[in-house]
Amino acid sequence: MQIARSPAGPVFLVSLTLAALAVVAPVRGAPADDSPFQTQRAFEPSGPLDRLMAKRLAAEGLRPALLCSDAVFIRRAHLDLTGTLPTADEVRRFLGDTSPDKRLRLVDRLITSDAFADYWALRWCDILRVKAEFPINLWPNGVQAYHRWIRRAIADNVPYDQFARELLTSSGSNFRVPAVNFHRAVQGEEPEAFAAAAALTFLGQRFETWPEAKRQDMAAFFSRIALKGTAEWKETIVYPDPEATETISTRLPDGSEVTIGPDEDPRRVFVDWLTSPDNGAFARCAVNRQWAWIFGRGIVHEPDDLRADNRPTHPAVLAYLERELVDSDYDLRHTLRLIVTSATYQQSPIARDDSTRSELLLACYPVRRLDAEVLIDALNGIYGGGEGYTSMIPEPFTYVPEEYRAISLADGSITSRFLEMFGRPSRDTGLFCERDNTPTKSQCMFLLNSSQIQKMIEGSQRVRQWQRLAGQKPVAAIRSMYLTILSRPPSPSEQATAVAYVKGSTRTGVVDLAWALTNSKEFLFRH
């Protein structure tokens, strides 16, 4: 390992020879038997999803990747389901468990955890535009109520049809009836704006691309919504307009004609159609969005651009998951479990054939960078400390303690330099593409050479413990560092290289190794 220091002080990585710092990306061919990323177990279908996937890959002449190692799986499952790295002790216990069902049990534990509710609430808050300030003016009280409601729905595993119904049909104060913030969190108060939000969120369709007549028909279902303020600061009441008494004749998005009487809430007529088991579009959008959140792209991509000429990569898999969601009475946790316990999900990131097509068609696990919130939480979790959050307009709830986890932030208006640099979405539109996990040069330079990362590592109590341990038991120190940062033990060659380097200078060697592992693609990417 060759590491040099820049004149400013922070470590600058010139050349890293540790195998752990190799690029984790789909590559052709099998690596050595001691690869930390995969086992020698072949892909074996464990259910309908895998059988459909295997058939699709065979038709394309692609071989599924070998299954990932236990170390990769525990890290992957923790990150994808909870947005949180496993602890070193959790990794040790999992690797030492010889039970054949330990991966299934891990998924079941994670999917019912508080961290799961936190992380998947963040995902839904992105889609539902949970933001206090311009251009989504929910205001802080509304944001807090909305976020608590969303998180509780996820924690309680509220059926998806009920979740959608409450969001689309609730009336009342946005401070006291949190679901009405679905309408409040729209840029505009005209029926077309509400209709566009409903189409995007629950049908995965871009309202602006519809023909004019279809847009007018859809808007009619939201034409009796009224909003008014109260004496309470920034409170808004959403309610059916009592002055809108005309009979409405319109069409549902599938072309069916409906007539809505003067005493009916048109939103309820729309939701009855939307959540009907006969309406596959509703369930299809939901499971496709789940797939995108797990694999980085939907079976139809973008997951909010479902249309006839945007064809799915795996139509049979999408149809299977759609049926499973409906048959389970819209249990989102059920379909998510089907995905993350499949052999498809458990593939290694190392492709056996052409890497571009293999990743696109999921003949391997697709490598992608950690979300901004997940990354800063991981760094703070390893090294201690916290993030300094700010808000453009200071109001109640805008002070957030530094130790508060980023994945638990309710308000999209509260941010930090790190979160903005690493692509946290603005939550202005509810589009999937607002979150940008594309690596940039500025991100690389920040992680390699910033004083924030330097202070985080050099001031860490955990790093000081590693330094003391390295002076007496260097092998134990190196193993602890790998298990904590990369969620796996070092290979024999990595351990020998790291021990030799750290022995040269225990204090600086441990800091340099910590900085090197933190800047590795193995740490920065989901794999």
MOLIN-V902694 format. One record per run of one state. SS is the DSSP state (alpha for helix, beta for strand, coil for the rest). FROM is the first residue (numbers start at 0). LEN is the number of residues. Records with the same first field share a line. If there is no record, write none. Layout:
BEGIN
SS=FROM-LEN + FROM-LEN
END
This chain:
BEGIN
coil=0-1 + 5-5 + 15-3 + 21-16 + 38-9 + 59-7 + 68-1 + 82-5 + 96-5 + 111-2 + 127-11 + 155-4 + 169-2 + 173-4 + 184-6 + 203-3 + 209-2 + 220-4 + 229-6 + 240-7 + 251-5 + 260-5 + 274-5 + 295-19 + 327-4 + 340-6 + 347-7 + 360-7 + 369-2 + 383-6 + 390-15 + 408-6 + 415-1 + 421-10 + 434-6 + 449-1 + 458-2 + 472-1 + 485-6 + 504-1 + 518-2 + 526-1
beta=1-4 + 10-5 + 37-1 + 66-2 + 171-2 + 224-5 + 235-5 + 247-4 + 256-4 + 346-1 + 367-2 + 389-1 + 414-1 + 524-2
alpha=18-3 + 47-12 + 69-13 + 87-9 + 101-10 + 113-14 + 138-17 + 159-10 + 177-7 + 190-13 + 206-3 + 211-9 + 265-9 + 279-16 + 314-13 + 331-9 + 354-6 + 371-12 + 405-3 + 416-5 + 431-3 + 440-9 + 450-8 + 460-12 + 473-12 + 491-13 + 505-13 + 520-4
END
